[in-house]
Amino acid sequence: MIPTLPARWYDDPTIFARERAAIFDQTWLLAGHITTIPAPTGAQALRVGGRSILLVRRADGTLGAFHNVCRHRAAPLLWEGSSQRCATLQCRYHGWRYDLDGTLRSTSGFGEAFSTDEWGLLEVHLRQWRGLLFVCFLPIQTPPPPLAESISGLQTVAAELPLESMVAFDTRSHTLRCNWKTYVENYLEGYHIPWLHPTLSAEISMRDYHVTVTGRTALHVVPTRAGAISQGMWAWQWPNVALNVYGTGMSIERMNPVSPVEMEIHYTYLSTADSTPAEREQSVAMSEQVTAEDVQICEAVAANLSAGIYDTGRLSPRHEGGVAAFQDWVRQALDA
């Protein structure tokens, strides 16, 4: 029998701080999709891995990423969750203005001359893969790990998906009262589907459902019945990426830690040119229903993990191999 992580790992501030430093500050994290950044020039503000960042598109088409932190007194340049077409970025607090390459352009009303070259926005490593944007929070002077190696499993399972021809048509966000690991573990097994997701369960063949782990990618292989909305392919990539595929499109899902007892899910829904409004609406509705069911159980599990009654459990070798692999990766990251 495979033991679970101890309950205290799901609400302990010390464990959470170690995870932030050892996991979310060290590897590539999904940030979003290229079609959500305003064109021809513009910026988008979002929270990734617990940090507020800016994704920018410049006049020459190049992309960039910066911490959403003015160098004056740490105010944001854009409110989180917002985007705008713009040629420059202006601090929301005192009006310092920056070019889209991060250079400080002016300090409105500041009254002191100093070298603007040393006070530009703090840059974040950014890479694009087939329209998906990944960031890494290692210091900009430190070379990040090769993205291709980090997401090699995801590249394999998504090889046949028409990612380049998909465009974002909707976004949704949810805040959950649970540790980020509780939600990830829920995502990594289908064991719960017959009891928690009756509508989804009716569309799939649970007898043939299985999860395979390659590298640090977990792939759900789910044969579906005729007329199903879901295509039966869900792929998760360490530590915060999920691709959920349905008939004429998919959603990319970001899992964002907020605190030891809170996390966020951010969905970006993509569709191909031949999808209909009805198909897009139906896919979002199904996603929202399944998410609501997952939120309810994850928050209930979180409450029980913090109640002081439960310490450790056991994982099913048949149904929870993805969870076991994930928990091993967490242990390895924390050297525990």
C-alpha positions, 0 to 999 in steps of 0.5 A, a space after each residue: 500500500 502507498 502512503 499519502 503525504 501527512 495532513 500537516 503538509 496541506 496547511 503548514 506555512 513552513 511547507 508552503 514556503 518551501 514549496 514556493 522556493 523549491 517548486 514554483 520559483 525553480 521551474 517553468 510555469 504555464 502563464 497563458 496563451 498568446 491570443 489573450 495578449 492585446 495586439 498590435 501592442 499591449 499588456 496583460 496582468 496575471 498571477 502565476 505561481 503566487 507572483 503578479 506578472 505582466 505579459 507584453 506584446 511589442 510593436 515588432 511582435 516580440 513578447 516579454 514578461 516582467 514582474 508587475 511591480 513598479 520600481 518606485 514603491 512596488 505598486 502594480 502597472 496593471 490591475 491583476 486580471 486586466 489587459 489593455 492595448 498600450 504603447 507604454 505602461 504607467 504605474 497605477 500609484 504615482 505615474 512612473 511610466 515604462 516602455 514595453 521593453 521594461 525601460 523606465 521612461 519617465 518619473 512624473 513629478 518626481 523631482 530628482 534626476 537619476 539614471 533610468 537605465 538602472 530602474 527598469 522593470 524586473 524581467 521574467 524568463 519567458 518561452 513560447 511553445 505552440 501558443 502556450 506561454 511559460 515563465 520561470 522565476 529564476 533570476 534573469 541572470 540565471 539560465 532556466 532549465 530547457 523548456 523542451 526538457 521540462 515539458 517533454 511529456 506534454 509535447 508528446 501527448 499534445 503532438 496531434 492537437 491543432 494548438 496553433 490554429 486555436 484562439 482563446 474565446 473565454 476565460 474563467 477563474 475560481 478561488 478554492 479554500 484548499 491547498 494547491 496539492 489537494 486540487 492537483 491530486 483530485 485532477 490526477 485520478 479518475 477514481 472519484 468520477 462515478 461518485 462525484 461527477 454523474 454527468 461526466 461519468 455518463 459520457 465515459 467508459 470507466 472500465 477502460 479509464 486509466 492514467 499513465 505517467 511519463 516523465 512528469 506528465 500525467 495523461 488520462 486516457 478516457 474512452 467516451 461514448 457517442 455524443 459526449 462533449 469531452 473527447 476523453 483526453 486530459 493531460 497534466 504537466 508538473 507543476 501547474 499545467 493542464 490541457 482539457 480536450 473536447 470536440 472542437 477545442 480545449 481549455 488550458 488550466 493554470 493551478 496557482 498557489 495563493 497561501 497554505 490554505 487557498 489556491 486558484 484555478 484559471 481556465 483559458 478556453 480555446 476553439 478552432 475556426 470550425 467550432 460553433 457558438 453552441 459548441 463553445 457554450 456547451 463546453 464551458 458549461 460542462 467545464 463549469 459544472 465539473 469544476 463546481 463539483 471538484 471545488 466542493 469536494 476539495 474544500 471539504 477534504 481541506 477542512 478535514 485535513 486541518 481538523 486534527 483527526 486524519 494524518 495519513 491514508 493509503 493510495 490505490 495502486 490501480 487508480 491513484 498512480 498519478 497521485 503517488 507520482 505527484 506526491 513523490 515529486 513534491 517529496 523530492 523537491 523538498 528533500 523530504 
